[in-house]
């Protein structure tokens, strides 16, 4: 049987997420992402932003690695359009991923650090591919 004092003690104790959200690393990330103080979003909004950013990245991969090399050459339309399309879709994917990172942090999602690491690797890959596309366009 629980007493009122036990309930107050349990509810007053900070959760792991609350302790982490006040860490210097979390405060640094919030400043880096330019998140306004006091504004929050829900975990559902963070999941929605994540799904959209992954969908855009997946579309880029499908277009760049399936449609452009295999489908368009059969029709005769793929001469030189790959790098330009890749650059546009890659830029949209990077913007979308950054937006979803901000949503995860604004929602104080429990997996925000995991997603930030995952998204950073994807952004790094997209930047590398964008540089290759720019080199292809200028040469």
Buried (B, 14 or more C-beta within 10 A) or exposed (E): EEEEEEEEEEEEEEEEEEEBBEEEEBEEBBEEBEBEEEEEBEBEBBBBBBEBBBEBBEBBEEBBEEBBEEEBEEEEEBEEEBBEBBBEBBBBBBEBBBEBBBBBBBBBBEEBBEBBEBBEEBBEEBEEBBEBBEEBEEE
